[in-house]
């Protein structure tokens, strides 16, 4: 799997801390690398890995370089924010059915009628389309992860993170 980019906050501050989870797999050095500013250092506390300080200006707060495979990243999205927002878990509620999970999340956001989450709903809708329509599995996976990353950033913006 290639690296995917995630943005967990909309915070404009430079990162002062970094968390690196080294991979046990031979085909990659890291599972992920997460950057956070002093105010959002609590993000690092909920992720596993080695912590260190970084020079301000290296990267902005909330940036995650994600190197895990597709299924691992989907589980992370599910656990870290989709389930908390929509009460739909990929594994427990949908037994790994990505399209069903995404459709249920979109439906939940529609029922909730939260205008603040309109961008999240739209981005998750794009992920549904990518997963359901694209025939090339690698292309579909990349599109789903990109749409989920956009939705995650929109969700962070909606909650003021």
HUWOQUI-V958050 format. One record per residue. PSI is psi in radians with two decimals (none if undefined). OMEGA is omega in radians with two decimals (NA if undefined). BURIAL is # if it has 16 or more other ideal C-beta (glycine too) atoms within 10 Angstrom, else .. Layout:
[[PSI:OMEGA:BURIAL] [PSI:OMEGA:BURIAL]]
This chain:
[[2.40:3.09:#] [2.92:3.11:.] [2.41:2.98:.] [2.65:-3.10:#] [2.34:3.05:.] [2.66:3.08:#] [1.83:-3.03:#] [-0.31:3.13:#] [2.90:2.97:#] [0.27:-3.12:#] [2.23:-3.13:#] [-0.07:-3.07:.] [2.64:3.08:.] [2.58:3.09:#] [2.49:3.06:#] [-0.20:3.14:#] [2.66:3.08:#] [2.50:3.05:#] [2.24:3.12:#] [2.12:3.02:#] [1.95:3.12:#] [2.51:-3.11:.] [2.63:3.02:.] [-0.09:-3.13:.] [2.55:-3.11:.] [-0.38:-3.05:.] [0.05:3.10:.] [2.61:-3.13:.] [-0.80:-3.09:.] [2.70:2.89:#] [-0.77:3.07:#] [2.82:3.05:#] [2.17:-3.06:#] [2.29:3.12:#] [2.45:3.12:#] [2.62:3.06:#] [3.09:-3.13:#] [-0.74:-3.09:.] [-0.57:-3.11:.] [0.39:-3.12:#] [-0.38:3.10:.] [-0.46:3.08:.] [-0.74:-3.11:#] [-0.56:-3.11:#] [-0.46:-3.10:.] [-0.01:3.13:.] [2.62:3.14:#] [2.53:3.06:.] [3.10:3.13:.] [2.45:-3.09:.] [2.56:3.04:.] [2.87:3.07:.] [2.73:3.10:.] [2.80:3.07:.] [2.31:3.10:.] [2.45:3.12:.] [-0.22:3.12:.] [-0.91:3.06:.] [2.88:3.14:#] [2.86:-3.12:#] [2.43:3.03:#] [-0.11:-3.13:#] [2.33:3.04:#] [2.20:2.96:#] [2.04:-3.00:#] [2.11:-3.11:#] [-0.04:-3.12:#] [2.88:-3.13:#] [2.96:-3.04:.] [-0.89:-3.09:#] [-0.69:3.13:.] [-0.71:3.14:.] [-0.70:3.09:#] [-0.77:3.11:#] [-0.67:3.11:.] [-0.82:3.09:#] [-0.76:-3.12:#] [-0.91:-3.08:#] [-0.76:-2.98:.] [-0.53:-3.10:.] [-0.63:-3.08:#] [-0.82:-3.13:#] [-0.67:3.14:#] [-0.54:-3.10:.] [-0.67:-3.00:#] [-0.08:-3.12:#] [0.43:3.09:.] [2.04:3.13:#] [2.38:-3.09:#] [-0.83:-3.07:#] [-0.94:-3.03:.] [-0.72:-3.06:.] [-0.45:-3.01:#] [0.12:3.07:#] [0.70:3.08:.] [0.03:3.11:.] [1.72:-3.05:.] [-0.82:-3.12:#] [-0.79:3.12:#] [-0.74:3.12:#] [-0.84:-3.13:#] [-0.74:3.12:#] [-0.73:3.13:#] [-0.69:3.11:#] [-0.77:3.11:#] [-0.78:3.14:#] [-0.74:3.12:.] [-0.74:3.13:#] [-0.60:3.08:#] [-0.77:-3.14:.] [-0.72:-3.12:.] [-0.49:3.10:.] [0.52:-3.13:.] [1.88:-3.13:.] [-0.56:-3.14:.] [-0.39:-3.10:.] [0.32:3.13:#] [-0.75:3.12:.] [-0.64:3.10:#] [-0.82:-3.13:#] [-0.77:3.14:#] [-0.80:-3.13:.] [-0.70:3.08:#] [-0.61:3.05:#] [-0.68:3.07:#] [-0.67:3.11:#] [-0.70:3.08:#] [-0.85:-3.13:#] [-0.79:-3.13:#] [-0.78:-3.11:#] [-0.61:-3.04:#] [-0.51:-2.95:.] [-0.72:-3.03:.] [2.24:-3.10:.] [-0.52:3.12:.] [2.00:-3.03:.] [-0.74:-3.12:.] [-0.72:3.11:.] [-0.77:3.13:.] [-0.78:-3.13:#] [-0.78:3.12:#] [-0.73:3.14:#] [-0.70:3.11:#] [-0.82:-3.12:#] [-0.66:3.09:#] [-0.81:3.13:#] [-0.70:3.10:#] [-0.68:3.11:#] [-0.73:3.09:#] [-0.76:3.12:#] [-0.70:-3.14:#] [-0.72:3.10:#] [-0.70:3.10:#] [-0.66:3.12:#] [-0.71:3.10:#] [-0.71:3.11:#] [-0.70:-3.11:#] [-0.53:3.13:#] [0.08:3.06:.] [0.38:-3.14:.] [none:NA:#]]
